[in-house]
Amino acid sequence: MAIQKKKQQGNSFVSSIRQAAPYIQAHRGATFVIMFGGEAVEDGFERLVNDLALLNTLGIRLVLVHGARPQIERRLRQKNASIRYVNGLRLTDDQALAAVKDAVGSLRVDIEAKLSMGLVDSPLAGARIGIASGNFVIARPLGVRDGVDYCHTGEVRRIDADGIHQQLEAGRIVLLSPLGYSPTGEIFNLSAEEVATAAAAALHADKLILLVESNGLRDGRRRLIRQLSLVEAEQLLQSRRKLDSDWKRHLHNAIDSCRSGVRRTHLVERRTDGSLLLELFTRDGSGTLISAEIYEGLRSATIDDVGGILKLIAPLEQQGVLVKRSREMLEMEIDHFLVVERDGMIIACAALYPYEGRVAELACLAVHPDYHGQGRGNSLLEAAELRARTAGIRRLFVLTTRTAHWFQERGFRKADLSSLPVRKRQLYNYQRNAKVFVKVIDQ
């Protein structure tokens, strides 16, 4: 019994490593900005530190932004000072600023110490992580708004992106605090989420990850919302659905980061052990992904898209990469197509044709040359697989003459003509001599 249990654990471990491998490769060399609140430092922070150290070991360039709200409020209560918020922002008078500087300074040292641990029996053994912190955030005062003087509360004016990049290039983790400095030497109390959002935009980060204290974002049936396009996130904020102030703030910041060029923002519940790793290294993740560019324009095609698709695929048809399709054929088959639209232009497409036996063909996958290497093909494949999975399809097949390696790298395996549905086999063009590749779709 013990041997069987050990074998099952071993199989589970191997399966997990195999599933994570593509993500490990994809994330290597990427820049992630990760924000966590002061609550995280007081609740299981060692586990989070170990996960951050693992990301660093895997070659991910990390910019960490920490909050300090509970630590600041504890110091204010100790001094019997007032705690005032206006429109979700702390009103930072002289007494509050002293508490902010004390709490943030102490917290930053504690975080640096935790990241510097190297005990032999800890996950950080031998990591030798370098930490860089400093005056990377230039700020300005909020001033007086609607008659309220916010005193020493400020907003981000600029991020020293060059300085941060220098530290990242040297292999260090950059730690940013919710403080900003003005050219005149003033200190301002900032929102950690605003700092993280501004830093992600200035650095052109691959991901902004907000580790939130709120419970996961869920739909009307209490199911976790795993993915939103930028448009869907905006619609959710504008809908009549009741969202608490924290989630409104998180969504606003995610939308701002997407509009500023950050491709993907992840909203992950911090209190779940390992949630950060699950979000980054598993297919379904653990939080909510808000994607700006790639998913925003990905949708089902309509009859109005026929002209754009024809213009996109014409050069590939001339090169013999794709089978030639007439306008009439496209109009008849348009319901099978997915497209990516950018500023009114079709820049990528793919089609899914179902066959008997829970099998479907992935065909006419094309991306405009100006957008190669930016993930559009991957996004279309993911969307096609989702559509197939929803329809109960178990296997996808492709016929290709020049892109075999691309499909093999994404889980397709070479197959014989006999693996094709009978109807497709009868239509096979032996003169074109396309190779067959098949992928099993997980249900």
C-alpha positions in Angstrom: 0.0 0.0 0.0 2.8 2.4 0.9 4.7 1.5 -2.3 1.6 2.2 -4.3 1.0 5.6 -2.6 4.7 6.5 -3.2 4.4 5.6 -6.8 1.3 7.8 -7.2 3.1 10.7 -5.6 6.0 10.2 -7.9 3.7 10.1 -11.0 2.0 13.3 -9.8 5.3 15.0 -9.3 6.6 14.0 -12.7 3.3 15.2 -14.3 3.5 18.5 -12.5 7.1 19.1 -13.7 6.2 18.2 -17.3 3.2 20.6 -17.2 5.3 23.4 -15.7 8.3 23.0 -18.2 6.9 25.1 -21.1 6.0 27.9 -18.7 9.5 27.8 -17.1 11.0 28.2 -20.6 8.6 30.9 -21.6 9.2 33.0 -18.4 13.0 32.8 -18.4 14.4 36.3 -18.9 11.0 38.0 -18.5 10.4 40.9 -16.2 7.7 40.6 -13.6 6.5 43.3 -11.3 4.9 41.7 -8.2 3.0 43.7 -5.6 2.1 42.4 -2.1 0.7 44.2 0.9 2.1 44.6 4.4 -0.3 41.9 5.5 1.8 39.4 3.6 4.9 40.1 5.7 3.1 39.2 8.8 1.3 36.1 7.6 3.4 33.2 6.2 5.9 35.5 4.5 8.6 32.8 4.5 6.6 30.7 2.1 6.2 33.7 -0.3 9.9 34.5 0.0 10.8 31.0 -1.0 8.5 31.2 -4.0 10.0 34.5 -5.0 13.5 33.0 -4.7 12.5 30.2 -6.9 11.3 32.6 -9.6 14.7 34.4 -9.4 16.5 31.0 -9.7 14.5 30.2 -12.8 15.9 33.4 -14.5 12.9 35.7 -14.0 13.8 39.3 -13.5 11.8 40.5 -10.4 10.7 43.9 -9.3 8.9 43.6 -5.9 6.6 46.3 -4.5 5.5 46.1 -0.9 2.7 47.8 0.9 2.7 48.8 4.6 -0.8 49.7 5.6 -1.2 47.5 8.7 2.3 48.5 10.0 1.5 52.2 9.5 -1.8 52.0 11.2 -0.3 50.1 14.2 2.1 52.9 14.8 -0.6 55.6 14.4 -2.7 53.7 17.0 0.2 53.5 19.4 0.5 57.3 19.2 -3.3 57.8 19.5 -3.1 59.6 16.1 -6.1 59.9 13.8 -6.3 57.5 10.8 -8.0 59.3 7.9 -8.8 58.1 4.4 -10.5 60.1 1.7 -11.5 58.4 -1.6 -9.5 55.4 -0.6 -6.3 57.3 0.0 -4.6 58.0 3.3 -4.5 61.6 4.3 -0.9 61.9 5.4 -0.2 64.8 7.8 3.1 65.4 9.6 2.4 62.8 12.3 1.2 60.2 9.8 4.3 60.8 7.6 6.5 60.0 10.5 4.7 56.7 11.1 4.9 56.0 7.3 8.7 56.5 7.2 9.2 54.4 10.4 7.0 51.6 9.2 8.2 51.5 5.6 11.8 51.7 6.6 11.6 48.9 9.1 9.5 46.7 6.7 12.0 47.2 3.9 14.8 46.0 6.1 12.8 43.0 7.2 12.0 42.0 3.6 15.6 42.4 2.5 16.7 40.2 5.5 14.2 37.5 4.6 15.3 37.5 0.9 18.9 37.2 2.1 18.5 34.0 4.1 20.7 31.2 3.0 20.3 28.4 5.6 21.4 25.0 4.4 18.1 23.4 5.3 16.0 26.1 3.6 14.7 26.5 0.0 17.0 29.6 -0.2 20.1 27.6 0.4 22.9 28.8 -1.9 20.6 31.3 -3.7 22.8 34.3 -3.0 20.1 36.8 -4.0 21.2 40.4 -4.4 18.6 43.0 -3.4 18.5 46.6 -4.7 16.4 49.4 -3.3 16.6 53.1 -3.6 15.1 56.3 -4.9 13.7 54.8 -8.1 10.3 56.4 -7.6 9.9 60.1 -8.3 6.7 61.6 -6.9 4.7 64.7 -6.6 2.0 65.8 -4.1 -1.7 65.2 -4.7 -2.3 68.7 -3.4 -5.8 69.9 -2.6 -8.6 68.1 -4.3 -12.3 68.8 -3.8 -11.3 71.0 -0.9 -9.2 68.3 0.8 -5.5 68.8 1.4 -3.8 65.5 1.2 -0.6 66.9 2.7 2.2 64.4 2.2 0.2 61.9 0.2 1.5 61.8 -3.4 1.3 60.2 -6.7 3.9 58.7 -9.0 5.5 61.3 -11.3 8.1 59.1 -12.9 9.9 55.7 -12.5 13.7 55.6 -12.9 13.4 52.7 -15.4 17.0 52.9 -16.5 18.2 52.6 -12.9 16.0 49.6 -12.3 17.1 47.9 -15.6 20.7 48.3 -14.5 20.0 46.4 -11.3 18.0 43.7 -13.1 20.8 43.3 -15.6 23.2 42.7 -12.7 21.0 39.9 -11.5 19.5 41.6 -8.5 15.9 41.7 -7.3 14.7 45.3 -7.1 12.6 46.2 -4.1 10.3 49.3 -4.3 8.6 50.8 -1.3 5.4 52.9 -1.2 7.4 56.1 -0.9 8.3 58.6 -3.5 10.8 61.4 -3.6 10.6 64.8 -5.2 13.4 66.8 -6.9 13.1 69.2 -4.0 13.8 66.5 -1.4 10.3 66.0 -0.2 9.0 62.5 0.8 5.5 61.4 -0.2 3.3 58.5 0.9 2.2 56.5 -2.1 -0.2 53.6 -3.0 1.8 50.4 -3.4 -0.6 49.4 -6.3 0.0 52.7 -8.0 3.8 52.2 -7.7 3.6 48.7 -9.1 1.4 49.7 -12.0 3.6 52.7 -12.9 6.7 50.5 -12.6 5.3 47.8 -14.8 4.4 50.3 -17.5 7.7 52.1 -17.3 9.7 48.9 -17.5 7.5 47.4 -20.3 7.2 44.4 -18.0 5.9 41.1 -19.3 3.6 40.7 -16.3 2.2 42.8 -13.4 1.1 40.5 -10.6 -1.0 41.9 -7.8 -1.1 39.5 -4.8 -4.4 40.7 -3.3 -5.9 40.1 0.2 -9.5 39.9 -1.2 -11.1 36.6 -2.1 -10.8 35.6 -5.7 -13.0 37.4 -8.3 -16.0 35.2 -9.0 -18.9 35.2 -11.4 -22.6 35.1 -10.6 -22.4 31.3 -10.0 -19.5 31.7 -7.5 -17.0 30.3 -10.1 -13.5 31.8 -10.2 -13.2 34.2 -13.2 -9.9 33.0 -14.7 -9.6 35.4 -17.6 -10.9 38.8 -18.8 -10.0 40.8 -21.8 -9.4 44.5 -21.3 -12.9 45.2 -22.8 -14.5 42.6 -20.5 -12.8 44.1 -17.4 -14.0 47.5 -18.3 -17.5 46.2 -18.8 -17.4 44.5 -15.4 -16.6 47.8 -13.8 -19.3 49.6 -15.6 -21.9 46.9 -14.9 -24.5 46.9 -12.2 -22.8 44.1 -10.4 -21.7 45.0 -6.9 -17.9 44.9 -6.4 -16.2 45.9 -3.2 -13.9 48.9 -3.2 -10.8 46.7 -3.1 -11.8 44.8 -6.3 -12.7 48.0 -8.0 -9.3 49.4 -7.3 -7.6 46.1 -8.4 -9.5 46.1 -11.7 -8.8 49.8 -12.3 -5.0 49.3 -11.8 -5.1 46.2 -14.0 -6.8 48.1 -16.8 -4.4 51.0 -16.4 -1.4 48.7 -16.7 -2.9 47.0 -19.8 -3.5 50.4 -21.5 0.1 51.3 -20.7 1.5 48.4 -22.6 1.8 45.6 -20.0 0.6 42.5 -21.8 -0.8 40.6 -18.9 -1.9 41.5 -15.4 -2.6 38.8 -12.8 -4.9 39.2 -9.8 -4.0 36.4 -7.4 -5.3 35.7 -3.9 -2.2 36.0 -1.7 -3.4 33.9 1.3 -3.6 30.6 -0.7 -0.2 28.9 -0.2 1.6 28.5 -3.5 -0.9 30.6 -5.4 1.8 32.6 -7.2 3.4 29.4 -8.5 0.1 27.9 -9.5 -0.8 31.0 -11.5 2.5 31.1 -13.4 3.2 27.4 -14.0 -0.1 25.7 -14.5 -2.5 25.9 -17.4 -5.6 27.0 -15.4 -3.7 29.2 -12.9 -5.1 30.2 -9.6 -6.3 33.8 -10.1 -7.7 36.1 -12.7 -5.7 37.1 -15.8 -6.5 40.4 -17.5 -4.9 40.5 -20.9 -4.5 43.6 -23.0 -3.3 43.0 -26.5 -3.5 39.4 -27.3 -7.0 38.4 -26.0 -8.6 41.8 -26.4 -9.1 41.5 -30.1 -9.5 37.7 -30.3 -13.1 36.8 -31.3 -15.3 34.8 -33.6 -15.2 36.0 -37.2 -18.2 37.5 -38.9 -19.1 38.0 -42.6 -17.6 41.5 -42.4 -14.2 39.9 -41.7 -14.0 38.0 -45.0 -12.1 40.8 -46.8 -9.6 41.2 -44.0 -8.9 37.4 -43.9 -8.4 37.2 -47.6 -5.9 40.0 -47.5 -4.1 38.3 -44.6 -3.8 34.9 -46.2 -3.2 35.8 -49.8 0.6 36.0 -49.5 0.7 32.6 -47.8 -1.5 31.1 -50.4 0.8 32.4 -53.1 3.8 30.8 -51.3 1.9 27.5 -51.0 1.9 27.6 -47.2 -1.9 27.7 -47.1 -4.5 26.1 -49.4 -6.2 28.7 -51.6 -9.7 29.8 -50.5 -12.1 31.8 -52.6 -14.3 34.5 -51.2 -17.3 32.4 -51.7 -15.8 29.5 -49.7 -14.8 31.9 -46.9 -18.3 33.4 -46.7 -19.8 29.9 -46.4 -17.2 28.8 -43.8 -16.9 32.0 -41.8 -18.5 30.6 -38.7 -15.5 28.2 -38.3 -13.0 31.1 -38.1 -11.4 33.0 -35.2 -9.7 36.3 -35.8 -7.4 38.8 -34.0 -8.3 42.4 -34.8 -6.1 45.4 -34.1 -7.3 48.9 -34.8 -9.8 47.5 -37.4 -7.2 45.3 -39.1 -7.3 41.5 -39.1 -3.8 40.6 -38.1 -4.3 36.8 -37.4 -6.8 34.1 -38.0 -7.5 30.4 -37.6 -10.3 28.0 -38.4 -11.7 24.9 -36.6 -13.6 22.3 -38.7 -15.3 19.6 -36.7 -15.6 16.0 -38.1 -17.3 12.9 -36.9 -15.8 11.0 -34.1 -15.1 14.0 -31.9 -12.2 15.1 -34.1 -11.6 18.6 -35.6 -9.1 20.1 -38.0 -7.2 23.3 -37.1 -6.7 25.1 -40.4 -5.7 28.4 -42.0 -3.7 29.6 -39.0 -2.0 32.8 -40.1 -0.4 35.8 -38.4 0.6 39.0 -40.2 4.4 39.3 -40.6 4.5 42.5 -38.6 3.2 40.7 -35.6 5.2 37.5 -35.7 6.8 36.3 -32.4 4.4 38.2 -30.2 2.1 35.3 -29.2 -0.8 35.7 -31.6 -0.4 32.2 -32.9 -0.3 30.8 -29.4 -3.4 32.7 -28.5 -5.3 31.5 -31.5 -4.3 27.9 -30.8 -5.4 28.3 -27.1 -8.7 29.7 -28.2 -9.3 27.0 -30.8 -8.5 24.3 -28.2 -10.9 25.9 -25.8 -13.6 26.0 -28.5 -12.9 22.4 -29.3 -12.9 21.3 -25.7 -16.3 23.1 -25.2 -17.7 21.2 -28.2 -16.5 17.8 -26.8 -13.7 17.4 -29.3 -11.0 15.0 -28.2 -8.4 15.3 -31.0 -7.1 18.1 -33.2 -5.3 17.5 -36.4 -3.4 19.8 -38.8 -2.1 19.4 -42.3 1.1 21.5 -42.9 3.9 21.8 -45.4 6.2 24.3 -43.7 5.3 24.8 -40.0 5.7 21.3 -38.6 8.1 22.3 -35.9 5.8 25.1 -34.6 3.0 22.6 -34.1 5.3 19.9 -32.6 6.6 22.5 -30.1 3.0 22.9 -29.0 2.1 19.3 -28.4 1.2 18.0 -31.8 2.6 14.6 -32.8 3.3 13.3 -36.3 0.7 10.9 -37.6 -0.3 8.8 -40.6 -3.0 9.6 -43.2 -5.0 6.7 -41.6 -5.5 8.9 -38.5 -7.5 11.4 -40.5 -11.3 11.2 -40.6 -12.5 9.3 -43.7 -14.1 12.4 -45.3 -10.9 14.3 -44.9 -8.8 11.4 -46.1 -10.8 11.3 -49.3 -10.0 15.0 -50.0 -6.3 14.7 -49.3 -4.1 16.4 -51.9 -1.2 14.0 -52.6 0.5 16.6 -54.9 0.7 19.1 -52.0 2.0 16.3 -49.8 1.2 18.0 -46.5 2.3 16.3 -43.3 -0.3 15.2 -40.6 0.0 16.1 -37.0 -2.4 15.3 -34.2 -2.9 16.6 -30.7 -5.1 15.0 -27.9 -7.2 17.6 -26.2 -7.5 17.3 -22.4 -11.1 17.4 -21.2 
